[in-house]
Amino acid sequence: MKRRIKLLVALMAGCTLALLGLQAYWNYQAYQQALRSFRRDANEALADATRQEIRLRQEALFQRCRAWLADTNQFVIAAHVDSAEGYTIFSLADKHPLPREKRAPYTIGFRDFELKTKRLDAAGRAFFIKRFTASTVANNVREGLAYYYTRRLGDKLVAAFEADTVHTRRLGQLYARALRQRDISTPFQLALAQRSQPTRELIFATSAVDANAFGKKNARLRAWFPNPQRVYLRRMQGVLLGSVGLIGIVVFCFAYTVRSLLSQERLAALKDDFVSNMTHELKTPVATIGVAAEALEQFDLGPEASAEYLGIIRQQAGRLGTLIDQILQSAVAEHAGPPLARRPLDLGPLLAQVLAQVQPRLMQAGSPLVYEAPPSPLPIAGDAVHLTNVLLTLFDNALKHGRLGGEIQLWGGVRDSSAVVQLTNEGPAIPPQYLGRVFEKFFRVPTGNRHDVPGYGLGLHYAQAVVRHHGGTIVVRSQGQHTTFIITLPLMPHVALAPAAALRG
């Protein structure tokens, strides 16, 4: 049996370890996937944010360009009708060209300008400025070209190109928004790509992104993340929780199964010991009955001798009946609980009646009794018959396992608003490792190969079942040369109690 259990435990442990390995592998793959997803999202978000920030800087330049062109003190905008094409041609020139500069005006036509005129009004100038900036200037700027449409306008564009810088604060805001759209919320820093890592804690960096709006400066930026693990773990939250839950269920089932197997093995050992003890207990009365019956059958005995042998047969038959009753009571208590007829009663008279029943055995064993009766009534709702059996079991246990002639103490009273009965006997202490098991069914404290103490391991199990069904507790304490059983039962409010005579039935 032990070998089979060990083999089963080894197989289950191997399966559990294999499951843990698979879970570790799957979690590692999920971590790698989360890392790749984070890298992709962080790079895409930085690229999107950079494009938005570049467009904002370019749009700011286009707005300035429109303001320059609208200044009539700096630029002259004229128009004439092309005789060959038949649509209006616009011309742009500096109002105050440099001395000795011979430069033809910049000309351009727009086919969607339907008005054919040689003299521009305010609407015509506004149309030219808007279309010229949005198409010609914008296309050249996006290609990184500062075209000299006129000397003054070219100088202004070049100066704007040279003065341009990345607006890092605005870029950071745009980047944070782009990250939130991708479910990333973690601190970051923006820095030029050619710089070294800002601090040791910044352990992840995106790919470098060109943040130059006008194509000339080397402005490549990276985003540095000090603690990206929070993002990984948040994205893996479902996988991790599922993994932990699955592992927890498997480990719990494994532990529960092992515990059940060990409990079954222990119960089997207890049953084997019970069968051994039961065989020993049954042999004696059966053999005695057989001898007495054989004597009655084979010998011509007188009335007195026959009566004596019949008394022996009745005594041993009663012993067998008591044994059978104990086994049946234990079975009923375990499956359905003992059938209780609870009614109000006083524990004081019940204790006195139990003492009267055990007094002959105490005198036979030479064990003095010290009894401290309850100073006041102890009203409880209880079954007198079953509680009497419990107390008799405790006395029987004290006489069998206590020191021969050792003192037995019985105390009844109130403690912490509960009725308490305490029975103490002198004798060898119960080893600490067995204190928690004395109420187990079939359990007997090991005594080696000796069988000098009769018993079946059922009495204390039955006593615990009865006390629990009364809503109380029973505990054992053993130290030195004293063992004490303590029964605690809930008190009832002051009610009319059953008379002592009624308890004898």
C-alpha positions, 0 to 999 in steps of 0.5 A: 500500500505504501509503495503504491501511494509513493508511486502515485505521489511521484507520478502526480508530482511529476505531472505537476512539475511538467505543468509548471514547466509548460506554464513557465514556457507559455508565460515566457512566450507571452512575455516575449509577445508582450515585449514585441507588442510594446516595442512596436506600439512604442515605436509607432506611437513615437513616429505618429507623435513626431509627424504630428509635431512636425506638421504643427511646426510646418503649419506655424511656418506657413502661417508666418509665410502668409503674414509676410506675403500679406505685408504690402510694405515688403512684397508686391503681388501683381497679375496679368492675363496670359494671352496664349493660355487665357488665364491670370498669371500672378507675379511676386516681387520684393517691394524694395529689392537690393541695389543693382539686383536685376531679378525678374518677378516670380510668376505662377498661374492657377487654373482654378482662378477664374477671374481674368484681371490685370488689377488684383483686389483684396480677394484676389490677393488673399486667394494668391497668398493662400494658394501659393503658400498651401501648394508651392511653398508647402511642397518645397518646405516638406521636401526641405527646400527653402526656395528663393521666390524673391530675395527677401522671402528666401532669406526669411525661409532660410532664417526660419529653417535655421531657427527651427527646433523640436518642441519637446514639451509638445512632442511629449504631450503628443507622444503620451496621448499616442501611447494612451491610445495604445493602452500604454501608461508609463513614464518616459523621457525624450532625448536626442538619439546620439546621446547616451542613455540618460540614467541607469534606470532607463532600460528600454529605448525606442528606435530613433525617429527623425524629428526635423521639420525642414530636412537639414538638421540632424534631429533624431529622437528616442524615447526612454522608458524607466519601467516598461515591466508594468506595461508587460505585466498589465498586458499579461495580466489575464495570462498570469492570473489564468496560469496562477489559478490553474497552478493553484487548482492543480496544486490544491487537487494534488495536496488534497489527493495526497492528504486523502491517500495518507488519511486512507492509509492511516485509517486502514492501519487503524482499522487493522489495529481495531480488527486485531483488538476486536479479535482479541476481545471477542475470543475471550467471551466466546471461548468462555461461553463455549467452555461453560456450555460444554460443561453444562452439556457434558457434566452432570452439574448440580443446580448451584453449579449450573446457575453459576455457569449460566451466569457466566454465559449471561455475563459474557453474552452481555459483554458481547452485546455491549461491544456490538452496541458501541460499534453501532453507536459509533457508526450512527454517530459518524453518519447521522449523528447520535439520536438526541432527545434534548430537554432542559436538565441540570448537570449537577444531579447528572454528575452525581448519578454518574458518580454513583454508577462508577463508585464500585469500580473506583473502590475496586481500583482503589482510586480516590475521587475528589469531586467539586460539585457545581455551586449553582445549577447548570441548566443545559438542553441535553440528552441525559442518556447520551451525556451519561454515556459520555461521562461513563466513557471518560471515567472508563478511560481514566480507570483503564489508562490512569495509574492504578490507585491514582487519584481522579478529580471531577469538577463542574461549574461555569466558565466564560458563560458556559457549563464546564465539566472537567475530569482529571486522572493521574497516570502516564501522559499522552505524547504530544503528537497523539493529543490531536488524534485521540478522538479519531475513530479506531485510534488508540495511543500506540503501546508497542506490542502490548494488549494489556489495556482493553478497548476499541478506539470508539469511546472518545470518538463517540463522546466527541460526536455527542458533545458536538451535537449538543453545540459544545466542545471536548478537549484533552490536555496531558502534561506530566502525570495528569491527563484532563478532559474538558467538556464545555456546553452552552448554558440555557436561560433560567428554565424549569429543570427536569427533576433528578429522579427523571434523569434516572430513566 
